[in-house]
């Protein structure tokens, strides 16, 4: 009799367990994971591509590779190299408007060290203007590249908004879309570069896909957006891979003796930081 009672109890217990839905493992919060990395002295490597289309047949493509260093707010400094290529139609226009700069951009990558609102530019695009003994031209009023031309997922507020606006999240892949007017409210880097990217009757929109690591950090980002301005509209596509999160690195600024200010050679260098990343 006792055996029967025990057997019934075990069967009943197993039945109860079977009837209870399995609890899914809690998801790691990507924003918390990011904030844990945002410490001075830590950095992430980035490798990115971008395409900006102005109209049919008129587009520019670019690649960027380097390291971005952090402070508690996000990207604080960077050391990157980037390239820029034009479609045949756009190249013809650029050679008419800025022949020397356009030709120099085609000769090799633009090297750039950025910290705060200052960037140091080196490479063929400024080489002819550099006095002997100098290697860098200093530009003011610039931004630290975020690694993606549309979405700065190194900004906690931006990443939180993208997670909140997601349409799906499965197997570490997050997909969604956001209006540019909403993005500009939370992303200082987007607002600085594009404003709201919308005009009356035409609201810009960006679709995105995030690939997250098991510990919640962004490993890859793909974004595509239609941006609208007063007299034009452009389509921007940008994809970025983030690797070696948490690496300890100090991004060193050039020695003062290796630098010349842009206003000292302003007739011989681009008026603004060349390329599309700053």
C-alpha positions in Angstrom: 0.0 0.0 0.0 2.8 2.4 0.9 4.4 1.7 -2.4 1.2 2.5 -4.2 0.9 5.8 -2.4 4.5 6.8 -3.1 4.1 5.9 -6.7 0.9 8.0 -7.1 2.7 10.9 -5.4 5.6 10.7 -7.8 3.4 10.5 -10.9 1.3 13.4 -9.6 4.5 15.4 -9.1 5.8 14.7 -12.5 2.4 15.6 -14.0 2.5 18.9 -12.2 6.0 19.6 -13.5 4.9 18.8 -17.0 1.9 21.1 -16.7 4.1 24.1 -15.6 5.5 26.0 -18.5 9.3 26.1 -18.8 10.7 29.5 -17.7 12.8 31.1 -20.4 16.3 32.2 -19.4 16.2 36.0 -18.7 17.6 38.1 -21.5 20.7 40.1 -20.8 20.1 43.9 -21.0 22.3 45.2 -23.8 22.2 48.8 -22.4 23.5 47.6 -19.0 26.2 45.5 -20.9 27.2 48.6 -22.8 27.4 50.9 -19.7 29.7 48.4 -18.1 32.1 48.9 -20.9 32.0 52.7 -20.9 35.1 53.3 -18.8 38.0 55.6 -19.6 40.9 53.4 -20.8 38.6 50.8 -22.5 37.9 50.6 -26.2 36.4 48.6 -29.0 37.6 47.9 -32.5 35.4 48.8 -35.4 35.3 47.9 -39.1 32.6 49.6 -41.2 31.3 50.3 -44.6 28.9 52.9 -45.9 27.1 54.0 -49.1 25.5 57.4 -49.6 23.2 57.7 -52.6 22.3 61.2 -53.8 20.3 60.1 -56.8 20.5 57.4 -59.4 24.1 56.8 -60.4 25.4 59.4 -58.0 26.8 57.7 -54.9 29.8 57.5 -52.7 31.1 54.4 -50.8 33.5 54.4 -47.9 35.2 52.0 -45.5 36.5 52.7 -42.0 38.6 50.7 -39.6 40.2 51.5 -36.3 39.7 51.8 -32.5 37.2 53.9 -30.5 38.0 54.7 -26.9 35.3 55.4 -24.2 34.3 57.6 -21.4 31.1 57.1 -19.4 29.0 58.8 -22.1 30.2 56.8 -25.1 32.8 57.4 -27.8 35.4 59.9 -26.4 38.4 59.4 -28.8 39.3 57.4 -31.8 42.1 56.5 -34.2 40.8 55.4 -37.5 41.6 55.2 -41.2 39.0 55.6 -43.9 38.7 55.5 -47.6 36.3 57.2 -50.0 35.3 56.3 -53.6 32.8 57.9 -55.9 30.6 56.5 -58.7 31.7 57.6 -62.2 28.9 60.2 -62.4 29.7 61.7 -59.0 33.4 61.6 -59.6 33.0 63.7 -62.7 31.1 66.3 -60.7 33.6 66.2 -57.8 36.6 66.6 -60.2 34.9 69.8 -61.5 34.2 71.2 -58.1 37.1 70.0 -56.0 39.7 68.5 -58.3 42.8 68.5 -56.0 40.9 67.1 -52.9 39.1 64.5 -55.0 42.3 63.3 -56.6 44.1 63.1 -53.2 41.3 61.2 -51.6 41.7 58.5 -54.3 45.4 58.1 -53.5 45.1 56.5 -50.1 43.3 56.4 -46.8 42.6 59.4 -44.6 44.2 58.8 -41.2 42.4 60.5 -38.4 42.8 60.8 -34.6 39.9 62.4 -32.8 39.3 63.5 -29.2 36.4 65.6 -28.1 35.8 68.2 -30.8 39.2 68.1 -32.3 40.5 65.9 -35.1 44.0 65.4 -36.5 44.1 64.5 -40.2 47.0 62.9 -42.0 47.5 61.1 -45.3 47.6 62.0 -49.0 44.7 64.4 -48.8 46.8 66.9 -46.7 50.3 65.7 -47.5 51.1 68.5 -50.0 50.2 71.2 -47.6 52.3 70.0 -44.7 55.5 71.9 -43.8 58.6 69.7 -43.4 58.6 68.0 -40.0 54.8 67.9 -39.6 52.4 65.0 -40.3 49.0 66.2 -39.1 46.5 69.0 -39.7 44.4 69.9 -36.7 40.7 70.6 -37.3 38.3 72.0 -34.7 34.6 71.7 -34.3 34.5 68.0 -35.2 32.9 64.8 -33.8 34.4 61.5 -32.8 33.3 58.9 -35.4 30.8 56.4 -33.9 31.7 53.6 -36.3 28.3 53.7 -38.1 27.1 56.5 -40.3 23.5 56.3 -39.1 23.2 54.8 -35.6 25.6 55.3 -32.7 25.0 52.2 -30.6 27.9 53.4 -28.3 25.4 56.0 -26.9 23.4 54.3 -24.1 20.3 56.4 -24.9 20.4 55.5 -28.5 20.9 51.8 -27.9 18.0 51.9 -25.4 15.7 53.6 -27.9 16.6 51.0 -30.6 15.8 48.2 -28.2 12.6 49.8 -27.1 11.5 50.3 -30.8 12.4 46.8 -31.9 9.9 44.8 -33.9 11.6 41.4 -33.1 14.3 39.9 -30.9 15.2 36.3 -31.6 18.4 34.3 -31.2 20.4 37.4 -30.4 19.1 39.3 -33.5 17.2 42.5 -33.0 15.2 44.1 -35.9 13.3 47.4 -35.9 12.8 50.8 -37.4 12.7 54.4 -36.1 11.7 57.8 -37.5 14.7 60.2 -37.8 12.7 62.9 -35.8 12.6 60.5 -32.8 16.2 59.4 -33.2 17.4 63.0 -33.2 15.8 63.5 -29.8 18.0 60.9 -28.1 21.1 60.7 -30.3 23.4 63.7 -30.0 25.7 62.3 -32.7 22.8 61.9 -35.2 21.4 65.3 -34.4 24.8 66.9 -34.8 25.3 65.3 -38.2 21.9 65.4 -39.8 19.5 67.5 -37.6 16.1 65.8 -37.8 16.6 64.6 -41.4 13.0 65.3 -42.0 11.1 68.1 -43.7 7.4 69.1 -43.8 5.5 66.2 -45.3 8.5 63.9 -45.5 9.7 62.1 -42.4 13.0 60.2 -42.6 13.1 56.6 -41.4 15.8 54.1 -40.6 15.5 50.4 -40.5 18.1 48.4 -38.5 19.3 45.0 -37.5 21.5 44.4 -34.4 23.4 41.2 -33.7 24.1 40.7 -30.0 26.8 38.6 -28.4 25.8 36.1 -25.6 26.7 38.8 -23.0 24.6 41.4 -24.7 27.1 43.5 -26.5 26.6 44.6 -30.1 28.7 42.6 -32.4 27.3 43.8 -35.7 24.9 46.6 -36.9 23.3 47.1 -40.3 21.2 50.2 -40.9 19.5 51.8 -43.9 17.8 55.1 -44.0 16.1 57.7 -46.1 17.0 61.2 -45.0 15.2 64.3 -46.1 16.5 67.9 -46.1 15.2 71.2 -47.4 16.5 70.8 -51.0 17.5 67.2 -51.2 17.1 63.6 -50.0 19.7 61.0 -49.6 19.7 57.2 -48.9 22.4 56.0 -46.5 23.4 52.4 -45.8 26.0 51.5 -43.2 27.2 48.3 -41.6 29.6 47.9 -38.7 31.3 45.1 -36.9 32.5 45.7 -33.3 35.2 43.4 -31.9 37.5 43.2 -28.9 35.2 44.9 -26.5 36.9 45.9 -23.3 40.4 46.1 -24.7 42.6 48.4 -22.7 44.2 51.1 -24.9 45.2 54.7 -24.7 44.5 56.7 -27.9 47.5 59.1 -28.0 47.3 62.5 -29.7 50.0 63.6 -32.0 53.0 65.5 -30.5 52.5 69.2 -30.8 55.6 69.5 -33.0 54.0 67.1 -35.5 50.9 69.2 -35.9 49.9 72.4 -37.8 46.5 74.1 -37.4 44.1 74.1 -40.3 43.9 77.9 -40.4 47.7 78.0 -41.1 47.2 76.1 -44.3 43.5 76.7 -45.0 44.1 77.5 -48.7 45.8 74.2 -49.3 43.7 71.7 -47.4 39.9 70.8 -47.4 37.8 73.3 -45.5 36.3 70.5 -43.4 37.6 67.1 -42.3 37.6 65.1 -45.6 35.4 62.1 -46.0 32.0 61.3 -44.6 32.7 60.0 -41.1 33.2 63.2 -39.0 
